[in-house]
């Protein structure tokens, strides 16, 4: 049972006064996201505040106009789901249409292909 006003009530993303400061973790994540290559994978047990921490850091960086793509891939069932969520997240974070975001992402991936003939 959750008591009224309980800051530790189990619910979705926690913001505002219910969010525990976690200043050291917020600084470390901001550094990791703003330094090249700027990717973070955060893993841990359920219900310890990972999503809330990431959302807070994304909001912090958004105020500095540093775009952040925050993806929840827990329910992604196929590679197509992952790509769709990535493009939608890029569109939201960058304020561009999906195809412009996809073209920029592809340009940054620096893909190369080689063909090898087997005798």
Order of alpha helices (4+ residues) and beta strands (2+ residues): alpha-alpha-alpha-alpha
